[in-house]
Every structure is written in C-alpha cells, then in structure tokens.
C-alpha cells in the first residue's frame, strides 16, 4: 500500500509541486532526499523480513535464520552507506550506527549459537569450551562501541552548543548587541528589527 501511494505521488515529489496525495503521504517520504523518496517501503519490508518472514520460512533451522538476518542487515547497511537517503546527516549517521549494531548482533548470535550447538566451535576461535567466552567478547565490544558512540554524540552536542552560543544579534550600523533591559515589573522584551 505504501509503495502504491508513493508511486501515485512520485511526480509531485520529484518536481517539488505538492498535491493533496503527496502532502497526505509526507510521513512516508518527508525525511528522505528527493532521489530516495521510495526508501520507506523497503525499510518496512526489511523490518517485516527480520521479525516475521525469517521465523516463518526457516522453522527448525535456527542457524539459517541468523544467517539470513545477517545477510539482509549487511545488504541494507551497504545500501544506506551508498545512497545516504535521509535529509539530515545526523539521522543518516544514527541509522548507519543502528544497522551496524544489528549486523554485529546477528554475527554474535551466529557465533554463540555455533558455540552451543557444535562441539569445539568456540575452541577453534580461542574462546574456550563454552559460549560464555564468545558472549563476553561481544558484550565487551558492545560496551566499547556504546561508549565510543556516547563520546561522539557528546562531541557533536558540544559543537552544536558552541555554534548556537556564537550567534549574536547586532544593531545595524553600530556593530554592537542591543540592550534588552526590562523595566521594573516587566517580564518580556520585544525587539523588532
């Protein structure tokens, strides 16, 4: 249904001449670059595949489920990194980080499942005889990745805060900031330019 709606309003989106249907479906394409307005139906299909279709089609084959989920996540990660479909660069970085986390999670699932099902699987990789070693490796890796992400997010927040505080309003001709002093008993100040 979403793909059909986007197909019907594709010309209005591409030419940037909105009609009633394109305005009504802006929730489907509004966050994406014009060249990638069709991305949302693929994203929904990816979610449905990872959460439902893989479980239905591979009952009894748990390793196959993990492999299919890993391959789909890698394909979408590559598509996101090549197309960069979102308008906001911060959103693109966040979505790429989430997809990378999904790939790492599915690889961890495959390794831990292999350690529980196949004798000497963990020992081949030097993780001991039980899945505990593999679990600890991925937990430590995830915590380090989370810490790095938090540091990067904090750095971006500090940079954005400095940009906002660096903006200053000056009076034309004087190059000095206005004096928005308030009279006694007043709570608001109106500055018209």
C-alpha positions as CSV (number, residue, x, y, z in Angstrom):
1,X,0.0,0.0,0.0
2,X,2.8,2.4,0.9
3,X,4.7,1.6,-2.3
4,X,1.5,2.2,-4.3
5,X,0.9,5.6,-2.6
6,X,4.4,6.7,-3.3
7,X,4.1,5.5,-6.9
8,X,1.0,7.6,-7.4
9,X,2.6,10.8,-6.0
10,X,6.1,10.3,-7.4
11,X,5.8,13.2,-9.9
12,X,4.7,15.6,-7.3
13,X,7.6,14.6,-5.1
14,X,10.2,14.7,-7.8
15,X,9.1,18.1,-9.2
16,X,8.5,19.5,-5.7
17,X,5.0,20.6,-6.6
18,X,2.9,19.1,-3.8
19,X,-0.6,17.9,-4.4
20,X,-3.1,16.6,-1.9
21,X,-1.8,13.0,-2.0
22,X,1.8,14.0,-1.7
23,X,1.0,16.2,1.3
24,X,-1.0,13.4,2.9
25,X,1.8,10.9,2.5
26,X,4.6,13.2,3.6
27,X,5.1,10.9,6.6
28,X,6.4,8.3,4.1
29,X,8.9,10.4,2.2
30,X,9.4,13.7,4.1
31,X,12.6,12.6,5.9
32,X,14.3,11.3,2.8
33,X,16.2,13.0,0.0
34,X,14.1,13.5,-3.1
35,X,16.1,11.0,-5.0
36,X,15.4,8.4,-2.3
37,X,11.7,9.1,-1.6
38,X,10.9,5.4,-2.2
39,X,13.2,4.1,0.7
40,X,10.5,3.7,3.4
41,X,8.6,0.7,1.8
42,X,12.0,-1.1,1.6
43,X,12.7,-0.3,5.2
44,X,9.3,-1.7,6.2
45,X,10.0,-4.8,4.1
46,X,13.3,-5.2,5.9
47,X,11.7,-5.0,9.3
48,X,9.0,-7.4,8.4
49,X,11.5,-9.8,7.0
50,X,13.7,-9.7,10.1
51,X,10.9,-10.0,12.5
52,X,8.4,-12.3,10.8
53,X,9.2,-13.8,7.5
54,X,12.5,-15.3,8.6
55,X,10.8,-17.0,11.5
56,X,8.0,-18.5,9.4
57,X,10.2,-19.7,6.5
58,X,13.0,-21.3,8.5
59,X,11.3,-23.1,11.3
60,X,13.6,-25.6,12.8
61,X,16.8,-24.0,11.2
62,X,18.0,-21.5,13.8
63,X,21.4,-21.0,12.2
64,X,19.7,-20.3,8.8
65,X,17.6,-17.6,10.5
66,X,20.7,-16.0,11.9
67,X,22.5,-16.2,8.5
68,X,19.6,-14.7,6.5
69,X,19.1,-11.9,9.1
70,X,22.8,-11.2,8.9
71,X,22.9,-11.1,5.1
72,X,19.8,-8.8,4.9
73,X,21.3,-6.5,7.5
74,X,24.6,-6.3,5.6
75,X,22.8,-5.6,2.4
76,X,20.8,-2.7,3.9
77,X,23.9,-1.4,5.7
78,X,25.6,-1.2,2.3
79,X,22.6,0.4,0.7
80,X,22.4,3.0,3.4
81,X,26.1,3.8,3.2
82,X,26.0,4.2,-0.6
83,X,22.7,6.0,-1.0
84,X,22.7,8.1,2.2
85,X,18.9,8.5,1.8
86,X,18.0,10.8,4.7
87,X,17.9,14.6,4.6
88,X,19.6,15.0,8.0
89,X,23.2,13.9,8.2
90,X,22.7,13.2,11.9
91,X,19.9,10.9,11.1
92,X,22.0,9.2,8.5
93,X,24.8,8.6,11.0
94,X,22.3,7.3,13.6
95,X,20.7,4.9,11.1
96,X,24.1,3.6,9.9
97,X,25.1,3.1,13.5
98,X,21.9,1.2,14.3
99,X,22.4,-1.0,11.2
100,X,26.0,-1.7,12.1
101,X,24.9,-2.7,15.6
102,X,22.3,-5.1,14.0
103,X,25.0,-6.7,11.9
104,X,27.2,-7.1,14.9
105,X,24.3,-8.5,16.9
106,X,23.4,-11.1,14.3
107,X,27.1,-12.1,13.9
108,X,27.2,-12.6,17.7
109,X,24.0,-14.7,17.5
110,X,25.6,-16.9,14.9
111,X,28.8,-17.3,16.9
112,X,27.1,-18.0,20.2
113,X,24.6,-20.4,18.6
114,X,27.6,-22.2,16.9
115,X,29.3,-22.5,20.3
116,X,26.2,-24.1,21.9
117,X,25.4,-26.4,19.0
118,X,28.7,-27.5,17.6
119,X,31.4,-29.1,19.8
120,X,34.8,-27.4,19.7
121,X,33.4,-24.4,17.7
122,X,34.4,-21.8,20.3
123,X,37.7,-23.6,20.9
124,X,38.6,-23.2,17.2
125,X,38.4,-19.4,17.7
126,X,40.2,-19.4,21.0
127,X,37.1,-18.6,23.1
128,X,37.2,-21.6,25.4
129,X,34.9,-24.6,25.6
130,X,31.6,-22.8,26.3
131,X,29.6,-19.9,24.8
132,X,30.4,-17.8,27.8
133,X,33.7,-16.7,26.2
134,X,32.0,-15.6,23.0
135,X,29.3,-13.8,24.9
136,X,31.8,-11.9,27.0
137,X,33.8,-10.8,23.9
138,X,30.6,-9.4,22.2
139,X,29.4,-7.8,25.5
140,X,32.8,-6.0,25.9
141,X,32.8,-5.0,22.3
142,X,29.2,-3.7,22.5
143,X,30.0,-1.7,25.7
144,X,33.1,-0.2,24.0
145,X,31.1,0.7,20.9
146,X,28.4,2.3,23.1
147,X,31.0,4.3,24.9
148,X,32.5,5.5,21.7
149,X,29.1,6.4,20.4
150,X,28.3,8.4,23.5
151,X,31.6,10.3,23.2
152,X,30.9,11.1,19.6
153,X,27.4,12.3,20.4
154,X,28.7,14.4,23.3
155,X,31.3,16.0,21.0
156,X,28.6,16.8,18.4
157,X,26.4,18.3,21.1
158,X,29.2,20.5,22.4
159,X,30.0,21.7,18.8
160,X,26.3,22.4,18.2
161,X,26.0,24.3,21.5
162,X,29.1,26.4,20.6
163,X,27.5,27.3,17.3
164,X,24.3,28.4,18.9
165,X,26.0,30.5,21.6
166,X,28.3,32.0,18.9
167,X,25.3,33.6,17.1
168,X,24.9,37.2,18.2
169,X,22.4,39.8,17.2
170,X,24.0,43.2,16.3
171,X,22.4,46.6,15.7
172,X,22.9,47.7,12.1
173,X,25.4,50.5,11.8
174,X,26.8,50.1,15.4
175,X,28.1,46.6,15.4
176,X,27.1,46.3,19.0
177,X,24.5,44.0,20.5
178,X,21.1,45.5,21.6
179,X,20.4,46.2,25.2
180,X,17.3,44.3,26.1
181,X,16.9,45.7,29.5
182,X,13.5,45.3,31.2
183,X,11.6,48.0,33.0
184,X,10.6,47.2,36.6
185,X,7.7,44.8,36.8
186,X,8.0,43.7,33.1
187,X,8.8,40.0,32.2
188,X,9.1,40.2,28.4
189,X,11.1,42.3,25.9
190,X,10.1,42.8,22.3
191,X,12.9,43.5,19.8
192,X,11.8,44.5,16.3
193,X,14.4,44.7,13.5
